Amino acid sequence: MPKRENPVKELREKQIKEAALRLFSERGFHHTTITQIAEAAELGKGTIYWYWKSKEDLAYSLVSDMLGDFLALIEEARDAEGAVADRFKDLVAKVSELYYRETDYLRLLWKFRVDRGYIFSEGYREKVASYYLRMRKALESLIEEGMRKGEFREVDPVRMAFILLGVAEGLELEWLENEDEFSMREALNEIMGLAIAGIAKQA
């Protein structure tokens, strides 16, 4: 039986998340209260607690939205058919578009990531870390498949996955600091193209 959608619930969740995203970005996590979020969302304070048990839980939901989108794209590329190099190229293009579509989420993700030991309790930190682990593992699988198929030369897939993620994250920070001068889309496509060409087997 198909799952019933609740448009009122979805609308309220969207209102609350948009308000929380704006206030966390402007004031910081610790200087934002549930009451302020409720007022910004034009909802009662009690309504927020129907959806999230705490401010930390709400903040984590924003982080997990963004990380979940990244993870879904990487796992989709891993599970797709066709040449691995082509799937990498498609993945990079989709990730680039996600950056531009969800820039505000990305900014907040970095703020929380830098200070997550202060913002999140151990249980939440472990859940955040699990997203990064799954991303890395999916990239490792994709690289290993490329080697099995003879598309890529022999490399250490674990180290290469770390490198690819590290390069992307470094570009994220540069772009967020220099949006007017720097095209994340062009830079990510260029550097990832060079990285994949670097491990491709020569004909």
N, C-alpha and C positions, 0 to 999 in steps of 0.2 A: 504494500500500500504506500503510495507516494507521501512524502512528508509534507504536512500542511505548512504554508508560509504564514507568518503573522506580520502584516505590513506595519501595524502600529508599533509592535515590538522592535522591528527593524529600524523604523524611523526614529524611535527614541534612542536606540543604541547609537545610531548615526549622529544624532544631535549631541549626545553626551560625549562621544569620542571626538567630535569636531571641537567642542568646547574645551575638553581636557587637553587636546593637542595644542590649541592656541594658548591656553593659560600656562601649561607646562613649559612651552617654548618661550613665552614672554617673561614669566615670573620664576621659573624653575620648579622642580618637584616639591621641595620643602616649603616654598612660600605660597603654594597653591593649596586651598582647602576644598573639601568636598562641597561645602556650602557655596563657594565661589563658582565651582564647576556647574552646580545645579542652577545657580542664578544665570550663568552665561548660556546654559542650554534651555533656559526658561522652563525648567521642570522643578518639581519638589525634591528636596534632598533625599527623602525616603525612596524616591524612584530609582536613584542611582544604586541603592543597596539591593534593589530587586535584581540587578544585573551583575554587580560586582560587590564582593564582600568587604573591600577596603580600597583606599586610594592606591595602594601598591598593586592590587589586583587589576585595577583599571589601567594603571601605567603599563603593567606587563601586557595587557591586551593590545595596547598600541604597538609595543615592541614586537609582539608575536605576530601581529598583522603583517608588518613589513618583512620580518624574517621568514614568515610562512610563504609570502609571495616569492621571495628569492629562492627558497628551498623548492617550491613547486616547479619553478622554471628549470632549475638544475636537474631535478628528478625526472621531469618530463623529457629533457634532452637525453638523460641516461637511458630511459626506457623506450625511446623512439627507435625507428628503423632507419637504415641508410648509412651512408659514410659518416664516420665519427667526426671528421674535420668539418663536414657540412653542418652537422648538428651543433658543433661548437660555435660555428659562425652564426647560426640561427639563435643560439642561446645568448650570445653577446648582444645581438641586435635587440632581443626581447628585454634583456636586463637594462640596456641603455634606455629603452622607452619607459621602463619602470622607474628609473631614476628621475626622469623628467615629470612623470605622472604623480609621483609620490615624494617630491622633494622635501616637503614639510615633515613628513614621517621620517625621512632619512636624517634630517637635521636632529630631530628629537632622539632618534636611535643612537646617534653618535654622542649626544650629551649624556644619555643614560649609560651608554657603553663605557665611557670614560669614568663615570662615577657610580657604576652599578653596585660596587661593594658597599656603597653608602646608601643607595636608594633601595636595593632589593635584598631581601633576606636570603639565606643560603638556598632554600628550596627553589626560589625564583631564579637565582643565579644559575643553578644547575639546569633549569629548564631553558634559559637563554643559551647556555653553553651547548646544550644538546642540539639546538638548531645549527650552530656553526659546525659541530661534529658531523651532523648528517649532510650538510652541504659539502664538506670536505670529502666524506666517504663517497658521495655521489660523483664528485669530480674524479676521485681515484678510480672508480669503476669505469668511468668513461675513458680515461687514459689507458687503463688496462685493456679495455676492449679494442682501442686503437692499436695497441701493440699486438694483441692476438690476431687481429685482422691484417697485420702487416702494413698498416697506414703510418704508424709511429715507430721510431727506433726505440731501442730499449732505454728507458729512463726509470728513475725511482718515482713511482706514481704518488707516493705520499709526499715527497718533497715537492714534486711538480704541482700538486694540488695546493700546498701551502703557498707556493710562489704565485700561482694564478690568483688566489684569494687575496694575498698580500698586495699584489699589484693593483687589483681592483679597488681595494680599500684605500690605498695610498692616493689613487686618482680621485676617489670620492672626497677625501679631505681637501685636496687641491681645488677641486671644482666648487665645493661648498664655500670656500674662501674667495674664489675668483670667478664667479659665474659669468660676469660680463666679458671676461677676457679669454675664457677657457671653455671649449666644447667637450663635455664629458662624452658625448656620443661619438665624436670623431676620435678622441684620444683612446677610448676603450676599444673601439673597433680596430684602430691601428696597432696598439700594443698587443692585443690578444691575437691579432692576425700574425704578427711577428713571432709571438710565443709558439703558436701552433705550427707555423712554418719551420721554426727552429727544431721541433721534435719530429717533424714529418720525415719519413724515409725518403731518401733520394732515389729517383727512378733510375 
